[in-house]
Amino acid sequence: MTQRHAEIVGAGFAGLTAACALARRGWSVRVHERAEALRTTGAGIYIYENGLRVLEAVGAYEAAVKGAPFAHTREIRDHRNRTVSTHKWQGSRVFSIVRQTVINALAESARKSGAEIVTDSAAVAASSAGEITLADGKRLKADLVIAADGTNSRLRDSLGLLDRRKPLVDGCTRLLIPKTEDERGQEGATTIEYWSGSRRVLYTPCSPTEVYIALTMLDADDTAKAVPVDKAAWKRWFPYLETLIDRLGDEGRYDRFEYVRLKRWSAGKVAVIGDAAHALPPNIGQGGGCAMMNALSLSVYLDQEKDVPKALEVWERQERPLTEHAQRISLVLGWPTTWPPFIRAKAFALAGRSKWLVRQRTKTALHKPTGT
Ligand SMILES: Cc1cc2nc3c(=O)[nH]c(=O)nc-3n(C[C@H](O)[C@H](O)[C@H](O)COP(=O)(O)OP(=O)(O)OC[C@H]3O[C@@H](n4cnc5c(N)ncnc54)[C@H](O)[C@@H]3O)c2cc1C
């Protein structure tokens, strides 16, 4: 059989994982990234057992987790700094990692497997016959086109696949800060979620030298979402975190959470993956995990069924339910943001004790992805 060719648009978690997986299965692969370099925003990321298994399957694991601490414990604390819930990841892995490290690891593995990554190359449309149009008007044909161009996906929209796109009530500012001497000496990572009203400070060591800080708030809360961070205001809301808040720098980036649902995940020879297909709020840290799982599984179904549109249908039928579960749980876990603190603390304590709820919350993280 002649070598099959894929054009992939977007070099994020989804596009690069697909590039590795397809190239390792003998496809010729070209990835188009509109930015002039492979840069990622968002500081840190949690990658759970499911995502780590995918990284192993595509040859990027060692480089991705190098130096990243094992994030064994997650604590939730109330406005008085009292612990209301603790979750320990036992018997499965979770790492908190600098995002750029993961992107670099995936890109390196994709290139080693033979994929070409072209930067400064934006695509503006795709056709179900398997063609993409670049911003300079050039058209490229392929056996398979992958739209991995994120939440604002132009390719998805050019195919009319969007069913629902909903900006959510909350958002987040993310940044990295250097570790102190004390923090450098600590083994592993305890993630701590501090709540005060509808605002939250998420503290996560994510490399030998850096801590990942995520500040979450309502999108309508202009003071809380200001960048550079309004330190005086955050210290008023979290007086016991004064020293930590003083360490925040002027960089940082605010993103509003979003939910995306498609009518279908494919049209003819075009598959849509990652946030372009199923953006979800980060309440269970599974946007990247689902993006990587669906990118890998796509290559597996394409191995089993040579007719591309048919393979894409089977892929969606098999894989979509788990991603939709992750989306539902993430949306539900966003509800407490707007609840009164007392009720929220009770709900978190209860949710931490309910085996059924813990199973629902961790189901995606503990899933064994297709192809691993
Ligand atoms: C606050 C926050 C915290 C999160 N925390 C976690 C977490 O802990 N764990 C987790 O698993 N997930 C997390 N997520 C979700 C995760 O970040 C996303 O699901 C993931 O980045 C999606 O990857 P992607 O490749 O689909 O899209 P993106 O990362 O958006 O990548 C898309 C790429 O396509 C490029 N592109 C866009 N348009 C074009 C075009 N027309 N032509 C060419 N290139 C184009 C972009 O430049 C970009 O490089 C979080 C999200 C947020 C907002």
The ligand as a Tripos MOL2 file, in Angstrom:
@<TRIPOS>MOLECULE
LIG
   53    58     1     0     0
SMALL
NO_CHARGES

@<TRIPOS>ATOM
      1 C1         -6.9460   27.5490   33.0100 C.3       1 LIG1
      2 C2         -6.7960   26.2490   32.2990 C.ar      1 LIG1
      3 C3         -6.1710   25.1880   32.9390 C.ar      1 LIG1
      4 C4         -6.0540   23.9610   32.3050 C.ar      1 LIG1
      5 N1         -5.4680   22.9230   32.9700 N.ar      1 LIG1
      6 C5         -5.3840   21.7120   32.3780 C.ar      1 LIG1
      7 C6         -4.7660   20.6170   33.0620 C.ar      1 LIG1
      8 O1         -4.2620   20.7570   34.1710 O.2       1 LIG1
      9 N2         -4.7270   19.4040   32.4320 N.ar      1 LIG1
     10 C7         -5.2420   19.2100   31.1750 C.ar      1 LIG1
     11 O2         -5.1570   18.0990   30.6350 O.2       1 LIG1
     12 N3         -5.8310   20.2510   30.5150 N.ar      1 LIG1
     13 C8         -5.9070   21.4690   31.0770 C.ar      1 LIG1
     14 N4         -6.4750   22.5180   30.4050 N.ar      1 LIG1
     15 C9         -6.9980   22.2840   29.0500 C.3       1 LIG1
     16 C10        -5.8780   22.2490   28.0180 C.3       1 LIG1
     17 O3         -5.0650   23.4060   28.1470 O.3       1 LIG1
     18 C11        -6.4590   22.2020   26.6120 C.3       1 LIG1
     19 O4         -7.4540   21.2290   26.5550 O.3       1 LIG1
     20 C12        -5.3700   21.8720   25.6060 C.3       1 LIG1
     21 O5         -4.4050   22.9010   25.5690 O.3       1 LIG1
     22 C13        -5.9920   21.7130   24.2180 C.3       1 LIG1
     23 O6         -4.9770   21.4450   23.2930 O.3       1 LIG1
     24 P1         -5.2440   21.6730   21.7520 P.3       1 LIG1
     25 O7         -4.0180   21.1680   21.0770 O.co2     1 LIG1
     26 O8         -6.5620   21.1220   21.3610 O.co2     1 LIG1
     27 O9         -5.4000   23.2440   21.5650 O.3       1 LIG1
     28 P2         -4.3550   24.4300   21.7790 P.3       1 LIG1
     29 O10        -3.4830   24.1250   22.9290 O.co2     1 LIG1
     30 O11        -5.1760   25.6610   21.7800 O.co2     1 LIG1
     31 O12        -3.4580   24.4000   20.4630 O.3       1 LIG1
     32 C14        -3.9390   24.8260   19.2210 C.3       1 LIG1
     33 C15        -2.7430   25.1930   18.3530 C.3       1 LIG1
     34 O13        -3.2200   25.5200   17.0510 O.3       1 LIG1
     35 C16        -2.6070   26.7070   16.5940 C.3       1 LIG1
     36 N5         -3.5340   27.3060   15.6220 N.ar      1 LIG1
     37 C17        -4.7120   27.9200   15.8790 C.ar      1 LIG1
     38 N6         -5.3060   28.2930   14.7350 N.ar      1 LIG1
     39 C18        -4.4880   27.9100   13.7250 C.ar      1 LIG1
     40 C19        -4.5680   28.0180   12.3220 C.ar      1 LIG1
     41 N7         -5.6270   28.5950   11.7090 N.pl3     1 LIG1
     42 N8         -3.5500   27.5140   11.5530 N.ar      1 LIG1
     43 C20        -2.4630   26.9310   12.1600 C.ar      1 LIG1
     44 N9         -2.3420   26.8080   13.4990 N.ar      1 LIG1
     45 C21        -3.3430   27.2750   14.2770 C.ar      1 LIG1
     46 C22        -2.4130   27.5300   17.8600 C.3       1 LIG1
     47 O14        -1.4220   28.5220   17.6930 O.3       1 LIG1
     48 C23        -2.0070   26.4440   18.8570 C.3       1 LIG1
     49 O15        -0.6220   26.1980   18.8380 O.3       1 LIG1
     50 C24        -6.5920   23.7790   30.9970 C.ar      1 LIG1
     51 C25        -7.2000   24.8390   30.3460 C.ar      1 LIG1
     52 C26        -7.3070   26.0700   30.9760 C.ar      1 LIG1
     53 C27        -7.9900   27.2060   30.2580 C.3       1 LIG1
@<TRIPOS>BOND
     1     1     2 1
     2     2     3 ar
     3     2    52 ar
     4     3     4 ar
     5     4     5 ar
     6     4    50 ar
     7     5     6 ar
     8     6     7 ar
     9     6    13 1
    10     7     8 2
    11     7     9 ar
    12     9    10 ar
    13    10    11 2
    14    10    12 ar
    15    12    13 ar
    16    13    14 ar
    17    14    15 1
    18    14    50 ar
    19    15    16 1
    20    16    17 1
    21    16    18 1
    22    18    19 1
    23    18    20 1
    24    20    21 1
    25    20    22 1
    26    22    23 1
    27    23    24 1
    28    24    25 2
    29    24    26 1
    30    24    27 1
    31    27    28 1
    32    28    29 2
    33    28    30 1
    34    28    31 1
    35    31    32 1
    36    32    33 1
    37    33    34 1
    38    33    48 1
    39    34    35 1
    40    35    36 1
    41    35    46 1
    42    36    37 ar
    43    36    45 ar
    44    37    38 ar
    45    38    39 ar
    46    39    40 ar
    47    39    45 ar
    48    40    41 1
    49    40    42 ar
    50    42    43 ar
    51    43    44 ar
    52    44    45 ar
    53    46    47 1
    54    46    48 1
    55    48    49 1
    56    50    51 ar
    57    51    52 ar
    58    52    53 1
@<TRIPOS>SUBSTRUCTURE
     1 LIG1         1 GROUP 0 **** ****
